[in-house]
Amino acid sequence: MIKYVGQVVAEVLLGIGLWGLAGVIVVLAVWGITDGILYGFLLGLLLAAGYFIHMSITLETSVDMMEEKSAKNHAVRAYLIRVAAGAAVLVAAWWSGWFNMLAILAGLFTLKLGVYTRPLIHKAFRHLGFLKDPED
């Protein structure tokens, strides 16, 4: 699995992007640009993509470490950095008043949706001939 991390990251980011596009269309159709809903959803999308990229980098770095204790410490530090950065962005967004906070959370949920739809995206890529798995 670890040698396919780049492929998995690309597939999940594509899933986040596809769900994000669907969400943007719904937001524009229902609410338009008013009330900061679109801006909040887009900020949530950026946070979701940033979280996943940071998690994948942390995973690769932790696996490459030789000692179990240092790998665990690195993973915990990276998690705390992710949580602190996310909290800082949410507080700044709330103070600015430009973003709808529920829309930010909806954008963040595209991370879960992207991960859940990754197997479907992988199968579609394989079916279209974009990927060749050595195991197949």
MDTraj code that builds the backbone (N, CA, C; nanometers):
import mdtraj as md
import numpy as np

residues = "MET ILE LYS TYR VAL GLY GLN VAL VAL ALA GLU VAL LEU LEU GLY ILE GLY LEU TRP GLY LEU ALA GLY VAL ILE VAL VAL LEU ALA VAL TRP GLY ILE THR ASP GLY ILE LEU TYR GLY PHE LEU LEU GLY LEU LEU LEU ALA ALA GLY TYR PHE ILE HIS MET SER ILE THR LEU GLU THR SER VAL ASP MET MET GLU GLU LYS SER ALA LYS ASN HIS ALA VAL ARG ALA TYR LEU ILE ARG VAL ALA ALA GLY ALA ALA VAL LEU VAL ALA ALA TRP TRP SER GLY TRP PHE ASN MET LEU ALA ILE LEU ALA GLY LEU PHE THR LEU LYS LEU GLY VAL TYR THR ARG PRO LEU ILE HIS LYS ALA PHE ARG HIS LEU GLY PHE LEU LYS ASP PRO GLU ASP".split()
xyz = np.array([
    [0.0824, -0.1195, 0.0000],
    [0.0000, 0.0000, 0.0000],
    [0.0863, 0.1252, 0.0000],
    [0.1969, 0.1258, 0.0754],
    [0.2735, 0.2483, 0.0915],
    [0.3367, 0.2936, -0.0395],
    [0.3620, 0.2005, -0.1317],
    [0.4227, 0.2437, -0.2573],
    [0.3206, 0.3072, -0.3512],
    [0.1930, 0.3000, -0.3183],
    [0.0887, 0.3622, -0.3984],
    [0.0300, 0.4862, -0.3328],
    [0.1017, 0.5460, -0.2394],
    [0.0490, 0.6606, -0.1657],
    [0.0174, 0.7766, -0.2599],
    [0.1061, 0.8050, -0.3544],
    [0.0822, 0.9151, -0.4470],
    [-0.0442, 0.8949, -0.5284],
    [-0.0675, 0.7720, -0.5711],
    [-0.1877, 0.7393, -0.6478],
    [-0.3120, 0.7566, -0.5613],
    [-0.3064, 0.7089, -0.4381],
    [-0.4210, 0.7195, -0.3474],
    [-0.4504, 0.8658, -0.3170],
    [-0.3463, 0.9448, -0.2928],
    [-0.3655, 1.0868, -0.2632],
    [-0.4325, 1.1560, -0.3813],
    [-0.3859, 1.1277, -0.5018],
    [-0.4455, 1.1900, -0.6199],
    [-0.5918, 1.1507, -0.6351],
    [-0.6237, 1.0242, -0.6100],
    [-0.7624, 0.9782, -0.6235],
    [-0.8530, 1.0411, -0.5182],
    [-0.8053, 1.0512, -0.3950],
    [-0.8871, 1.1128, -0.2901],
    [-0.9041, 1.2619, -0.3175],
    [-0.7977, 1.3296, -0.3612],
    [-0.8103, 1.4720, -0.3926],
    [-0.9065, 1.4939, -0.5089],
    [-0.9064, 1.4037, -0.6057],
    [-1.0043, 1.4122, -0.7142],
    [-1.1449, 1.3946, -0.6591],
    [-1.1626, 1.3010, -0.5672],
    [-1.2938, 1.2820, -0.5041],
    [-1.3380, 1.4058, -0.4287],
    [-1.2470, 1.4676, -0.3538],
    [-1.2795, 1.5918, -0.2832],
    [-1.3204, 1.6993, -0.3836],
    [-1.2456, 1.7076, -0.4922],
    [-1.2769, 1.8073, -0.5939],
    [-1.4117, 1.7831, -0.6604],
    [-1.4428, 1.6577, -0.6910],
    [-1.5715, 1.6270, -0.7540],
    [-1.6888, 1.6562, -0.6610],
    [-1.6754, 1.6140, -0.5344],
    [-1.7810, 1.6455, -0.4380],
    [-1.7897, 1.7956, -0.4140],
    [-1.6747, 1.8616, -0.4163],
    [-1.6735, 2.0069, -0.4011],
    [-1.7444, 2.0759, -0.5158],
    [-1.7214, 2.0284, -0.6380],
    [-1.7897, 2.0852, -0.7541],
    [-1.9405, 2.0663, -0.7429],
    [-1.9818, 1.9474, -0.7015],
    [-2.1248, 1.9220, -0.6822],
    [-2.1815, 2.0143, -0.5735],
    [-2.1063, 2.0322, -0.4667],
    [-2.1511, 2.1203, -0.3587],
    [-2.1599, 2.2651, -0.4012],
    [-2.0632, 2.3108, -0.4790],
    [-2.0657, 2.4488, -0.5274],
    [-2.1873, 2.4711, -0.6170],
    [-2.2182, 2.3741, -0.7016],
    [-2.3365, 2.3867, -0.7881],
    [-2.4637, 2.3960, -0.7043],
    [-2.4740, 2.3131, -0.6006],
    [-2.5913, 2.3176, -0.5129],
    [-2.5975, 2.4507, -0.4391],
    [-2.4856, 2.4962, -0.3858],
    [-2.4837, 2.6235, -0.3128],
    [-2.5254, 2.7379, -0.4040],
    [-2.4710, 2.7424, -0.5247],
    [-2.5064, 2.8500, -0.6174],
    [-2.6529, 2.8414, -0.6597],
    [-2.7049, 2.7198, -0.6789],
    [-2.8439, 2.7047, -0.7210],
    [-2.9413, 2.7429, -0.6101],
    [-2.9068, 2.7108, -0.4865],
    [-3.0009, 2.7337, -0.3767],
    [-2.9818, 2.8704, -0.3122],
    [-2.8577, 2.9083, -0.2800],
    [-2.8330, 3.0302, -0.2050],
    [-2.7660, 3.1417, -0.2848],
    [-2.6984, 3.1088, -0.3905],
    [-2.6223, 3.2100, -0.4632],
    [-2.4960, 3.2461, -0.3867],
    [-2.4502, 3.3675, -0.4062],
    [-2.3248, 3.4097, -0.3429],
    [-2.3504, 3.4822, -0.2106],
    [-2.4724, 3.5043, -0.1749],
    [-2.5043, 3.5803, -0.0544],
    [-2.4741, 3.5020, 0.0730],
    [-2.4659, 3.5728, 0.1815],
    [-2.4509, 3.5175, 0.3175],
    [-2.3201, 3.4442, 0.3433],
    [-2.2245, 3.4505, 0.2556],
    [-2.0956, 3.3870, 0.2781],
    [-2.0978, 3.2358, 0.2728],
    [-2.2062, 3.1787, 0.2224],
    [-2.2162, 3.0327, 0.2181],
    [-2.1181, 2.9757, 0.1164],
    [-2.1108, 3.0362, -0.0018],
    [-2.0182, 2.9875, -0.1039],
    [-1.8735, 2.9999, -0.0560],
    [-1.8405, 3.1136, 0.0027],
    [-1.7032, 3.1336, 0.0515],
    [-1.6703, 3.0360, 0.1634],
    [-1.7654, 3.0099, 0.2512],
    [-1.7434, 2.9135, 0.3581],
    [-1.7231, 2.7730, 0.3045],
    [-1.8033, 2.7354, 0.2050],
    [-1.7890, 2.6021, 0.1477],
    [-1.6537, 2.5877, 0.0793],
    [-1.6115, 2.6896, 0.0066],
    [-1.4808, 2.6847, -0.0601],
    [-1.3667, 2.6783, 0.0410],
    [-1.3790, 2.7511, 0.1517],
    [-1.2769, 2.7431, 0.2569],
    [-1.2731, 2.6032, 0.3172],
    [-1.3897, 2.5436, 0.3384],
    [-1.3950, 2.4065, 0.3888],
    [-1.3304, 2.3076, 0.2924],
    [-1.3503, 2.3284, 0.1615],
    [-1.2849, 2.2437, 0.0615],
    [-1.1336, 2.2550, 0.0704],
    [-1.0839, 2.3770, 0.0823],
    [-0.9391, 2.3971, 0.0943],
    [-0.8849, 2.3314, 0.2206],
    [-0.9579, 2.3447, 0.3298],
    [-0.9150, 2.2796, 0.4547],
    [-0.9136, 2.1280, 0.4392],
    [-1.0154, 2.0712, 0.3748],
    [-1.0213, 1.9262, 0.3558],
    [-0.9023, 1.8779, 0.2735],
    [-0.8729, 1.9461, 0.1643],
    [-0.7595, 1.9060, 0.0807],
    [-0.6282, 1.9227, 0.1570],
    [-0.6139, 2.0327, 0.2294],
    [-0.4924, 2.0549, 0.3081],
    [-0.4744, 1.9509, 0.4167],
    [-0.5830, 1.9168, 0.4857],
    [-0.5763, 1.8131, 0.5886],
    [-0.5288, 1.6811, 0.5290],
    [-0.5860, 1.6425, 0.4146],
    [-0.5503, 1.5133, 0.3583],
    [-0.4059, 1.5107, 0.3094],
    [-0.3617, 1.6181, 0.2471],
    [-0.2226, 1.6242, 0.2023],
    [-0.1287, 1.6157, 0.3215],
    [-0.1602, 1.6890, 0.4287],
    [-0.0762, 1.6853, 0.5488],
    [-0.0767, 1.5460, 0.6117],
    [-0.1924, 1.4801, 0.6139],
    [-0.1990, 1.3441, 0.6688],
    [-0.1150, 1.2470, 0.5870],
    [-0.1174, 1.2612, 0.4551],
    [-0.0391, 1.1689, 0.3718],
    [0.1104, 1.1914, 0.3893],
    [0.1526, 1.3158, 0.4028],
    [0.2940, 1.3451, 0.4273],
    [0.3361, 1.2895, 0.5632],
    [0.2497, 1.3067, 0.6628],
    [0.2788, 1.2536, 0.7963],
    [0.2908, 1.1017, 0.7938],
    [0.2012, 1.0367, 0.7207],
    [0.2063, 0.8907, 0.7110],
    [0.3374, 0.8445, 0.6483],
    [0.3759, 0.9047, 0.5374],
    [0.5001, 0.8643, 0.4712],
    [0.6215, 0.8880, 0.5606],
    [0.6251, 1.0020, 0.6271],
    [0.7381, 1.0338, 0.7144],
    [0.7441, 0.9385, 0.8333],
    [0.6294, 0.9095, 0.8919],
    [0.6263, 0.8201, 1.0079],
    [0.6683, 0.6785, 0.9705],
    [0.6280, 0.6315, 0.8542],
    [0.6644, 0.4969, 0.8110],
    [0.8145, 0.4887, 0.7842],
    [0.8735, 0.5961, 0.7341],
    [1.0158, 0.5963, 0.7036],
    [1.1050, 0.6024, 0.8279],
    [1.0483, 0.6403, 0.9413],
    [1.1284, 0.6487, 1.0636],
    [1.1609, 0.5092, 1.1142],
    [1.2801, 0.4932, 1.1682],
    [1.3255, 0.3619, 1.2120],
    [1.2697, 0.3221, 1.3487],
    [1.2569, 0.4157, 1.4385],
    [1.2135, 0.3832, 1.5742],
    [1.0638, 0.4057, 1.5888],
    [0.9977, 0.3127, 1.6554],
    [0.8533, 0.3209, 1.6735],
    [0.8140, 0.4422, 1.7568],
    [0.8920, 0.4696, 1.8624],
    [0.8579, 0.5804, 1.9516],
    [0.8677, 0.7134, 1.8783],
    [0.9712, 0.7338, 1.7988],
    [0.9852, 0.8608, 1.7267],
    [0.8774, 0.8747, 1.6201],
    [0.8354, 0.7642, 1.5583],
    [0.7274, 0.7696, 1.4593],
    [0.5958, 0.8088, 1.5256],
    [0.5678, 0.7516, 1.6420],
    [0.4455, 0.7876, 1.7143],
    [0.4484, 0.9337, 1.7564],
    [0.5634, 0.9793, 1.8078],
    [0.5757, 1.1195, 1.8480],
    [0.5563, 1.2132, 1.7294],
    [0.6121, 1.1756, 1.6147],
    [0.5959, 1.2581, 1.4952],
    [0.4491, 1.2649, 1.4533],
    [0.3798, 1.1509, 1.4577],
    [0.2387, 1.1483, 1.4193],
    [0.1541, 1.2322, 1.5140],
    [0.1825, 1.2261, 1.6426],
    [0.1085, 1.3055, 1.7412],
    [0.1350, 1.4546, 1.7199],
    [0.2620, 1.4908, 1.6972],
    [0.2947, 1.6320, 1.6711],
    [0.2233, 1.6826, 1.5462],
    [0.2231, 1.6033, 1.4414],
    [0.1568, 1.6434, 1.3173],
    [0.0063, 1.6591, 1.3381],
    [-0.0517, 1.5693, 1.4157],
    [-0.1951, 1.5794, 1.4458],
    [-0.2245, 1.7088, 1.5218],
    [-0.1434, 1.7392, 1.6217],
    [-0.1642, 1.8620, 1.6992],
    [-0.1483, 1.9857, 1.6120],
    [-0.0533, 1.9833, 1.5200],
    [-0.0353, 2.0958, 1.4267],
    [-0.1589, 2.1104, 1.3386],
    [-0.2115, 1.9982, 1.2898],
    [-0.3308, 2.0018, 1.2051],
    [-0.4505, 2.0584, 1.2805],
    [-0.4697, 2.0131, 1.4026],
    [-0.5825, 2.0598, 1.4830],
    [-0.5673, 2.2082, 1.5150],
    [-0.4474, 2.2504, 1.5539],
    [-0.4254, 2.3910, 1.5877],
    [-0.4436, 2.4808, 1.4647],
    [-0.3916, 2.4385, 1.3511],
    [-0.4063, 2.5191, 1.2294],
    [-0.5532, 2.5271, 1.1890],
    [-0.6246, 2.4155, 1.1959],
    [-0.7671, 2.4161, 1.1628],
    [-0.8462, 2.5047, 1.2569],
    [-0.8163, 2.4981, 1.3865],
    [-0.8853, 2.5825, 1.4841],
    [-0.8558, 2.7300, 1.4583],
    [-0.7304, 2.7613, 1.4255],
    [-0.6948, 2.9004, 1.3974],
    [-0.7687, 2.9529, 1.2741],
    [-0.7796, 2.8697, 1.1715],
    [-0.8523, 2.9110, 1.0509],
    [-1.0006, 2.9306, 1.0827],
    [-1.0592, 2.8401, 1.1605],
    [-1.2004, 2.8539, 1.1958],
    [-1.2268, 2.9780, 1.2808],
    [-1.1393, 3.0059, 1.3755],
    [-1.1553, 3.1265, 1.4581],
    [-1.1406, 3.2523, 1.3733],
    [-1.0410, 3.2545, 1.2848],
    [-1.0228, 3.3706, 1.1964],
    [-1.1429, 3.3884, 1.1038],
    [-1.1971, 3.2785, 1.0534],
    [-1.3149, 3.2870, 0.9664],
    [-1.4360, 3.3385, 1.0433],
    [-1.4505, 3.2949, 1.1667],
    [-1.5629, 3.3403, 1.2486],
    [-1.5504, 3.4883, 1.2801],
    [-1.4298, 3.5318, 1.3172],
    [-1.4087, 3.6729, 1.3480],
    [-1.4261, 3.7623, 1.2262],
    [-1.3894, 3.7133, 1.1092],
    [-1.3989, 3.7971, 0.9899],
    [-1.5440, 3.8248, 0.9522],
    [-1.6323, 3.7291, 0.9755],
    [-1.7719, 3.7465, 0.9396],
    [-1.8001, 3.7258, 0.7915],
    [-1.7013, 3.6865, 0.7134],
    [-1.7186, 3.6677, 0.5689],
    [-1.7670, 3.5276, 0.5341],
    [-1.7528, 3.4357, 0.6272],
    [-1.7779, 3.2947, 0.5986],
    [-1.8920, 3.2415, 0.6838],
    [-1.9727, 3.1552, 0.6263],
    [-2.0751, 3.0841, 0.6996],
    [-2.0094, 2.9608, 0.7619],
    [-2.0192, 2.9479, 0.8927],
    [-1.9485, 2.8410, 0.9631],
    [-2.0035, 2.7018, 0.9286],
    [-2.1342, 2.6897, 0.9099],
    [-2.1893, 2.5599, 0.8721],
    [-2.1447, 2.5198, 0.7317],
    [-2.1276, 2.6175, 0.6443],
    [-2.0784, 2.5882, 0.5098],
    [-1.9332, 2.5405, 0.5151],
    [-1.8543, 2.5956, 0.6064],
    [-1.7166, 2.5477, 0.6230],
    [-1.7178, 2.4010, 0.6649],
    [-1.8038, 2.3658, 0.7595],
    [-1.8138, 2.2264, 0.8032],
    [-1.8619, 2.1359, 0.6896],
    [-1.9541, 2.1844, 0.6086],
    [-1.9998, 2.1054, 0.4937],
    [-1.8842, 2.0828, 0.3966],
    [-1.8017, 2.1853, 0.3756],
    [-1.6849, 2.1695, 0.2896],
    [-1.5849, 2.0708, 0.3475],
    [-1.5693, 2.0717, 0.4790],
    [-1.4786, 1.9763, 0.5441],
    [-1.5261, 1.8320, 0.5266],
    [-1.6563, 1.8112, 0.5198],
    [-1.7089, 1.6756, 0.5035],
    [-1.6760, 1.6165, 0.3667],
    [-1.6333, 1.6995, 0.2712],
    [-1.5932, 1.6428, 0.1420],
    [-1.4704, 1.5535, 0.1573],
    [-1.3930, 1.5720, 0.2645],
    [-1.2806, 1.4821, 0.2904],
    [-1.3314, 1.3397, 0.3122],
    [-1.4327, 1.3240, 0.3948],
    [-1.4908, 1.1907, 0.4169],
    [-1.5488, 1.1350, 0.2879],
    [-1.6218, 1.2168, 0.2159],
    [-1.6824, 1.1709, 0.0912],
    [-1.5764, 1.1314, -0.0107],
    [-1.4681, 1.2080, -0.0172],
    [-1.3598, 1.1759, -0.1095],
    [-1.2932, 1.0437, -0.0758],
    [-1.2755, 1.0174, 0.0528],
    [-1.2151, 0.8903, 0.0950],
    [-1.3098, 0.7744, 0.0668],
    [-1.4396, 0.7943, 0.0915],
    [-1.5357, 0.6865, 0.0674],
    [-1.5524, 0.6559, -0.0811],
    [-1.5394, 0.7548, -0.1678],
    [-1.5573, 0.7314, -0.3117],
    [-1.4266, 0.6977, -0.3824],
    [-1.3147, 0.6948, -0.3107],
    [-1.1858, 0.6624, -0.3711],
    [-1.1849, 0.5261, -0.4405],
    [-1.2429, 0.4205, -0.3826],
    [-1.2433, 0.2922, -0.4550],
    [-1.3173, 0.2995, -0.5887],
    [-1.4247, 0.3769, -0.5936],
    [-1.4977, 0.3926, -0.7198],
    [-1.4143, 0.4673, -0.8229],
    [-1.3456, 0.5699, -0.7792],
    [-1.2586, 0.6458, -0.8693],
    [-1.1452, 0.5568, -0.9188],
    [-1.0885, 0.4760, -0.8299],
    [-0.9807, 0.3847, -0.8678],
    [-1.0289, 0.2854, -0.9739],
    [-1.1471, 0.2276, -0.9521],
    [-1.2019, 0.1331, -1.0495],
    [-1.2289, 0.2015, -1.1834],
    [-1.2786, 0.3252, -1.1790],
    [-1.3052, 0.3983, -1.3035],
    [-1.1752, 0.4256, -1.3782],
    [-1.0699, 0.4653, -1.3056],
    [-0.9399, 0.4891, -1.3695],
    [-0.8858, 0.3613, -1.4326],
    [-0.8987, 0.2491, -1.3601],
    [-0.8521, 0.1208, -1.4133],
    [-0.9315, 0.0801, -1.5363],
    [-1.0626, 0.1001, -1.5290],
    [-1.1497, 0.0624, -1.6410],
    [-1.1190, 0.1460, -1.7660],
    [-1.0884, 0.2740, -1.7452],
    [-1.0582, 0.3628, -1.8581],
    [-0.9148, 0.3469, -1.9084],
    [-0.8338, 0.2695, -1.8370],
    [-0.6973, 0.2438, -1.8819],
    [-0.5946, 0.3435, -1.8322],
    [-0.6325, 0.4312, -1.7382],
    [-0.5368, 0.5273, -1.6840],
    [-0.4394, 0.4626, -1.5873],
    [-0.4801, 0.3506, -1.5244],
    [-0.3978, 0.2824, -1.4248],
    [-0.3809, 0.1371, -1.4624],
    [-0.2637, 0.0866, -1.4344],
    [-0.2384, -0.0561, -1.4481],
    [-0.1844, -0.1057, -1.3140],
    [-0.2643, -0.1857, -1.2439],
    [-0.2206, -0.2420, -1.1164],
    [-0.1422, -0.3690, -1.1417],
    [-0.0240, -0.3814, -1.0804],
    [0.0526, -0.5043, -1.0990],
    [-0.0178, -0.6273, -1.0391],
    [-0.1043, -0.6072, -0.9404],
    [-0.1737, -0.7194, -0.8784],
    [-0.2840, -0.7752, -0.9664],
    [-0.3337, -0.6965, -1.0594],
    [-0.4466, -0.7407, -1.1439],
    [-0.4002, -0.8332, -1.2529],
])
top = md.Topology()
chain = top.add_chain()
for i, resn in enumerate(residues, 1):
    res = top.add_residue(resn, chain, resSeq=i)
    for name in ("N", "CA", "C"):
        top.add_atom(name, md.element.get_by_symbol(name[0]), res)
traj = md.Trajectory(xyz[None], top)
